[in-house]
């Protein structure tokens, strides 16, 4: 009698443990989706470096209705894909309409290569710059605030 009761208790505890684990997993998945909304990247243009080793990818990034469109730039190896991450070189937005919006909803960014590894990124003077990295992936970047 005692052995059967012990088995029932053990099975009950095992079921409770499996259920609790499944519930925690589901809650973690739901919290991840709510706290970090999915962002979409839409490539606007790509500019290869003169030596063909790198490329600058200009893209629009949208992270849902609560955020404004931004224009972002990533410097990548020539054969690399953009992926789902934000820009590794430049992130700008229109600062609530102070700068004119380009084709992707964020401000336009123009690229001019000055040599194999040096690129000048030009943005409107009123564009709000959230991120700018002057050295990325072995390349050197400069930011110009004029259009």
DAKA-V850228 format. One record per residue. PSI is psi in whole degrees, 0 to 359 (NA if undefined). OMEGA is omega in whole degrees, 0 to 359 (* if undefined). D_CENTER is the distance of its C-alpha to the mean C-alpha in whole Angstrom. Layout:
# DAKA-V850228
psi = <PSI:PSI>
omega = <OMEGA:OMEGA>
d_center = <D_CENTER:D_CENTER>
This chain:
# DAKA-V850228
psi = <314:322:319:319:321:318:316:319:318:317:318:316:320:315:319:319:316:316:317:320:316:319:316:320:313:318:320:318:315:317:322:318:325:316:334:87:150:136:146:137:131:114:129:319:165:138:109:148:156:329:356:6:334:171:149:124:122:128:156:136:126:128:33:174:334:351:154:158:146:153:131:155:134:136:121:162:151:321:1:151:155:314:201:357:166:174:139:353:316:138:120:154:179:359:56:40:1:326:147:143:143:196:333:0:332:179:153:146:128:144:137:121:130:357:186:321:8:125:142:124:122:131:159:143:333:356:140:123:117:328:136:127:125:344:122:134:38:359:157:135:149:149:126:133:60:155:NA>
omega = <179:181:179:179:178:178:179:179:179:178:179:179:178:178:179:179:178:179:179:179:179:179:179:178:180:179:178:178:180:180:179:179:181:185:178:184:179:178:178:174:176:183:177:178:178:183:181:176:181:180:177:182:183:171:173:180:177:183:175:179:179:182:176:186:184:182:178:174:175:173:183:181:174:172:185:170:187:183:185:175:182:182:186:182:174:182:179:183:186:174:180:170:185:183:178:176:179:175:180:179:177:185:181:181:174:180:177:174:177:182:173:178:178:182:185:185:183:179:176:177:181:177:178:181:181:179:179:181:177:183:170:178:182:177:180:173:179:179:179:182:173:180:177:181:178:179:*>
d_center = <61:59:57:56:55:53:51:50:49:47:46:45:43:41:40:39:37:35:35:33:31:30:29:27:25:25:24:21:20:20:19:16:15:16:15:11:11:9:7:8:7:11:12:15:16:17:19:21:22:26:27:24:23:19:17:15:13:12:10:10:7:9:9:13:16:16:13:14:12:10:11:9:10:10:13:14:17:19:19:15:13:9:8:5:3:2:6:9:11:11:10:13:14:18:19:20:22:23:22:22:20:19:19:15:16:15:17:18:17:20:20:23:24:27:27:26:23:23:21:22:19:21:19:22:24:23:19:17:15:13:12:14:15:18:18:16:17:20:20:21:19:21:20:23:23:25:25>
